[in-house]
């Protein structure tokens, strides 16, 4: 996906189970960075479409 801004971190959620607090944290991050869509992938990752990963400066 070269033309899209995406970021897909591993949230450390065991067995794909989210608590209400986990969902609230994901929602707060999506709102803070104005992410238009968040998906849970088959590999138990969160897919933040529209968010670029932070680039480390040397």
C-alpha positions as CSV (number, residue, x, y, z in Angstrom):
1,X,0.0,0.0,0.0
2,X,2.4,2.7,-1.2
3,X,-0.2,5.4,-1.7
4,X,-2.0,5.1,1.6
5,X,-1.0,6.3,5.1
6,X,-1.2,3.3,7.3
7,X,0.1,2.0,10.6
8,X,-0.5,-1.5,12.0
9,X,0.8,-2.0,15.6
10,X,0.5,-5.1,17.7
11,X,-1.4,-3.9,20.8
12,X,-0.5,-6.8,23.1
13,X,-4.1,-8.0,23.4
14,X,-4.3,-11.7,24.4
15,X,-6.5,-13.9,22.4
16,X,-8.2,-11.0,20.7
17,X,-10.1,-10.0,23.8
18,X,-10.6,-6.3,24.5
19,X,-11.8,-4.8,27.7
20,X,-13.9,-1.6,27.7
21,X,-10.8,0.3,28.9
22,X,-8.8,-1.1,25.9
23,X,-11.5,0.1,23.5
24,X,-11.6,3.5,25.1
25,X,-7.8,3.9,24.7
26,X,-8.0,2.9,21.0
27,X,-10.9,5.4,20.5
28,X,-9.0,8.2,22.3
29,X,-5.9,7.6,20.0
30,X,-8.1,7.5,16.9
31,X,-9.7,10.8,17.9
32,X,-6.4,12.5,18.9
33,X,-4.7,11.7,15.6
34,X,-7.9,12.0,13.5
35,X,-7.7,8.5,12.2
36,X,-10.7,7.9,9.9
37,X,-10.8,4.1,10.3
38,X,-9.5,1.4,12.7
39,X,-9.7,-2.3,11.9
40,X,-8.8,-5.4,13.9
41,X,-6.9,-7.7,11.5
42,X,-7.0,-11.5,11.5
43,X,-3.5,-11.4,13.0
44,X,-4.8,-9.6,16.1
45,X,-3.3,-6.3,15.1
46,X,-4.9,-2.9,15.0
47,X,-4.9,-1.3,11.5
48,X,-5.0,2.6,11.8
49,X,-5.8,3.7,8.2
50,X,-4.7,7.3,7.6
51,X,-1.9,7.4,10.3
52,X,1.7,7.3,9.3
53,X,4.2,5.7,11.7
54,X,6.5,8.1,13.5
55,X,9.8,8.4,11.8
56,X,12.8,8.5,14.0
57,X,15.3,11.2,13.3
58,X,19.0,10.4,13.4
